[in-house]
């Protein structure tokens, strides 16, 4: 058990996901904007036969199509450093080519990284060849061994498992979809973009790579709705005659809510840290409600990021809008009800302490 813990599998995966998210954001915004204005993602851009919106959608689609490669490269680099980049990239491309998808990319990244470490540790070369280790020997041997393992050993069962999982999700009934969406929404919201959110993100991104867009849509809609729900709670609390935020928290809301609109949930963390239990409860209840509604209505954004910009990419944009509305309302009402009223002393603006001016005449040089 200690050996497995020492491998730090979760840490390497989360590190790779942190590298992956900026690519998801960039590519997601490109394809969301392109499709919002009528563009389509094309296999090839023929000069004179596409619009700027087609180009944006195609660039975004191309970026998202390489996510298994990115995750494999990120994991391998996290494990082995620079010598792991090339084999991770090649084995990730191999996983993509044989249909092993995102799960194949994850396993391929671990395979490439630990193979690179093993070769670096156990493969002895003459002194004159040591300079070739990181640039030639490690990439070549790791790519050769890892690629063969991916094609002939890992790839087939992973592709079969992914297909089985995809078919299972596609066959879920309405009530089962609601439960599944509720679980996704709850888990994706409770740590505000932290390790749990990133772990769920890796799973639902696997589903999107296989053409199942519902789970990742639920996750992203919850991330979008949570900060907006915190903002709504301010006004609902006023109706109840309560003041639930300090002046500093109110200022934080002014940036957190706009950040939430474009799917950045971390803006509410300063508020959450002052009342963790109640904020997490409200987030969990709202996220479960929003995720369930999203899955039951069939919200199916084709991009894994973008906040409200995801809506135009859905088959029926109103489904995503309803899911956000439900999530925002439930989060806002719950938080307004359970959060304590801020006392007059806590609500008072912090007193600024003026620093005493320095008298330069007092400075002596010895």
Buried (B, 14 or more C-beta within 10 A) or exposed (E): EEEEEEEEBEEBBBBBBEBBBEBBBBBBBBBBBBBBEEBBBBEEEEEEEBEEBBBBBBBBBBBBEBBBBBBBBBBBBBBBBEBBBBBBBBBBBBBBBBBBBBBBBBBBBBBBBBBBBBBBEEEEEEEEEEEEBBEEBBBBBBBEBBBEBBBEEBBEEBBEBBEEBBEEBEEBEEEBBBBBBBBBBBBBBBBBBEEBBBBBBBBBBBBBBBEBBBBBBBBBBBBBBBBBBBBBBBEBBEEEEBBBBBEEBBEBBEBBBBBBBBBBBBBBBBBBEBBEEBBBBBBBBBBBBBBBBBBBBBBBBBBBBBBBBBBBBBEEBEBBBBBBBBBBBBBBBBBBBBBEEBEEEBBEEEEEEEEEEEEEEEEEEE
